Amino acid sequence: MSRIFEVKFDTGNAAFSDGCLEIEIARVLRSIASRVEDVGCTGCYETILDVNGNDVGRFKLGRS
């Protein structure tokens, strides 16, 4: 059985505006990568926070 890593986050708030879209997307992805490397994935949804501390989405490792 294969496993699926799913990432979904909203880019509609202030952290992603005013020319910061690409910078904040990259920061969020690096943050996710660090968390996965350091503590792994539990299989449950994990919260994604933007640079301002706002909940913008979830990531998880699940089964297909």
VOVO-893637 format. One line per 5 residues: number of its first residue (from 0); their letters; for each residue x, y, z of N, C-alpha, C, CB. Coordinates in steps of 0.2 Angstrom, whole numbers. Glycine has a CB too. Example, Ala and Ser with C-alpha at 12.3 -4.5 7.8 and 13.67 -1.06 7.14 Angstrom:
0	as	66:-28:39:62:-22:39:66:-16:39:57:-22:45; 64:-11:35:68:-5:36:64:0:39:70:-3:29
This chain:
0	msrif	4:-6:0:0:0:0:4:6:0:-5:0:6; 3:11:-4:7:17:-5:4:22:0:7:20:-12; 9:27:2:7:32:6:7:39:2:12:33:12; 3:43:4:2:50:1:4:55:6:-5:51:-1; 8:60:4:9:66:9:5:72:6:17:68:9
5	evkfd	1:74:10:-4:80:7:-2:86:11:-11:78:8; -2:92:7:-1:98:10:-6:103:7:7:101:8; -9:107:11:-14:111:8:-15:117:13:-22:108:8; -13:123:10:-14:129:14:-16:135:10:-7:131:17; -20:140:14:-23:146:11:-18:152:11:-29:148:15
10	tgnaa	-17:155:5:-13:160:4:-16:167:4:-9:159:-2; -22:167:6:-26:173:6:-26:178:11:-33:172:5; -21:178:16:-20:183:21:-14:187:21:-20:179:28; -13:191:25:-8:197:25:-1:194:24:-8:201:31; 1:188:27:7:186:27:9:184:19:8:179:31
15	fsdgc	4:183:15:6:181:8:5:187:3:1:176:6; 3:193:6:2:199:2:8:204:1:-4:203:4; 7:209:-3:12:214:-4:18:211:-7:13:218:2; 18:207:-12:24:204:-15:28:199:-11:29:210:-16; 24:196:-6:27:191:-1:25:184:-3:26:193:6
20	leiei	21:183:-8:18:177:-9:23:171:-10:14:177:-15; 28:172:-14:33:167:-15:37:166:-9:37:168:-21; 39:171:-6:43:171:0:40:167:5:45:178:2; 33:168:7:30:165:12:28:158:10:23:169:14; 27:156:4:26:149:2:32:145:3:24:149:-5
25	arvlr	38:148:1:44:145:2:46:144:10:50:148:-1; 44:149:14:45:148:21:41:143:24:44:155:24; 35:143:22:30:138:25:32:131:23:23:139:22; 34:130:17:37:123:14:43:121:18:38:123:7; 48:126:19:54:124:23:52:122:30:59:130:23
30	siasr	47:126:33:45:124:40:42:117:40:40:129:42; 38:115:35:35:109:35:40:103:35:30:108:29; 45:105:30:51:100:29:55:99:36:55:102:24; 56:104:39:60:104:46:56:100:51:61:111:48; 49:101:51:45:97:56:45:90:54:38:100:56
35	vedvg	44:88:48:44:81:46:51:78:48:42:81:39; 56:81:46:63:79:47:64:78:55:68:83:44; 62:83:59:64:83:66:59:78:70:63:90:69; 53:78:69:48:74:73:44:69:69:43:79:77; 44:69:62:40:65:59:33:67:58:40:58:62
40	ctgcy	29:62:55:22:64:54:18:58:58:20:63:46; 13:60:61:9:56:65:4:52:61:6:59:71; 2:54:55:-3:52:51:-10:56:52:-5:44:53; -10:60:57:-15:65:58:-13:71:55:-17:66:66; -18:75:54:-17:82:51:-13:86:56:-23:85:49
45	etild	-8:89:53:-3:94:57:-5:101:55:4:92:56; -5:106:59:-7:113:58:-1:116:54:-9:116:64; -3:120:49:2:125:46:1:132:48:2:124:38; 6:135:51:6:142:53:9:147:48:8:143:60; 7:153:47:10:158:43:15:161:47:6:163:39
50	vngnd	19:166:45:24:170:48:21:174:54:28:174:44; 15:175:54:11:179:59:8:175:64:6:184:56; 9:168:63:6:164:68:-1:161:67:6:167:75; -4:163:61:-11:161:59:-11:154:56:-13:166:54; -16:151:58:-17:144:56:-20:145:48:-23:140:60
55	vgrfk	-16:142:43:-17:143:36:-19:136:33:-12:147:33; -18:131:36:-19:125:33:-17:119:37:-16:124:26; -16:113:33:-14:106:36:-9:102:31:-20:102:38; -6:98:34:-2:93:31:-3:86:34:6:95:30; -2:81:30:-3:74:34:1:69:29:-10:72:35
60	lgrs	2:64:32:5:58:29:-1:52:30:12:55:31; -3:50:24:-9:45:25:-8:39:20:-15:48:24; -13:35:20:-13:29:15:-17:31:10:-14:23:19; -15:28:4:-20:29:-2:-25:24:-2:-16:29:-8
